[in-house]
Amino acid sequence: MRQYTPEFLLDLYKRMLRIRQFEDGVKFLFLEGIMPGTIHQCQGQEATAVGVCAALRDDDFISSTFRGHGHALAKGLGVQELLDELFGATTGCCKGKGGSMHVGNMAKGMIPGIAIVAGGIPVTAGMALGFKMRKTDRVAVSFFGDGAVAEGAFHEGVNMAAIWDLPAVFVCENNNYGASTHITKVMRDTNIARRVGACYGIRAQQVDGNDVLAVHEAALAAVDQCRNGSGPVFLELLTYRLTGHSRRDPAHYQPKEERAAWAKKDPLLRFADLLKEQGIAGDAELEAISEELTRQFDEAVAAARQAPQPTIDDLTTDVFV
């Protein structure tokens, strides 16, 4: 593993903690009835988004799913523009027209989230094709869950990327569940990377998705391969969501023993231990980081609650004919 500066490692921790605090904060806003709509959250999966996006340039693009808050924050979207979007404000990243399930910002390399399972995979192949046809070294990355690999769009998108050697990285966040269905109930061979590599003749790798440095190393190699014209690459990141599928889901289908085992592999706790072991940060410094991120979130919530709401006239804006 390559050597990283203390500043870079601390930044990875801040990025993951920002996502965790955002998700926890938003959860309570919904429970209190303050925020409209619905949410699908990613507590426990922070290392996948941060590890991958830290390997990308600003001009690389990602596609996401209905569970996209973490991907958005990791790709560089701000807490304020996301909260404004969740409150339906015109100052949101999608002018209040996307909501939680469709966050994104084209200027920051993230197309608005696609809520259809596997829907972003062929779109990502299309972006990668565009990058190749323009003779750039830009890379397109698709985030999706293990449930998406059973969809036809997944196979179409990956196959097109394979036969055309497209600069695409397909990132499967395998959290063991497609909504409430365990992976063992829908797949005989649950090693998705092995299946994809064998089927499409591309490099496919299974990675500990709760180890942010392992994810980052795998993403760097995948992105470099794509920039050199030898893509695509498939990454299966083994992780776990410490929450329900959506805000109305108590996740009773997750056995208590399973949840407890994965809680011990929490990516934030693991990385905090690493920072302390290497003398990069102590408890006091990590607590100070947490307090500062909490302050920023609270200020952003206060501003979002006062942000301008759409008017009737906004019904006819951003409509293409």
Secondary structure, DSSP 8 states (H G I E B T S, - for coil): -----HHHHHHHHHHHHHHHHHHHHHHHHHHTT-S-S-----TT-HHHHHHHHTTS-TT-EEE--SS-HHHHHHHT--HHHHHHHHTT-TTSTTTTSS-GGG--BGGGTB-----STTTHHHHHHHHHHHHHHTT----EEEEEEGGGGGSHHHHHHHHHHHHTT--EEEEEEE-SEETTEEGGGT-SS--HHHHHHHHH-SEEEEEETT-HHHHHHHHHHHHHHHHTT---EEEEEE---SS-SSTT---TTS-HHHHHHHHTT-HHHHHHHHHHHTTS--HHHHHHHHHHHHHHHHHHHHHHHTS----GGGGGTT---
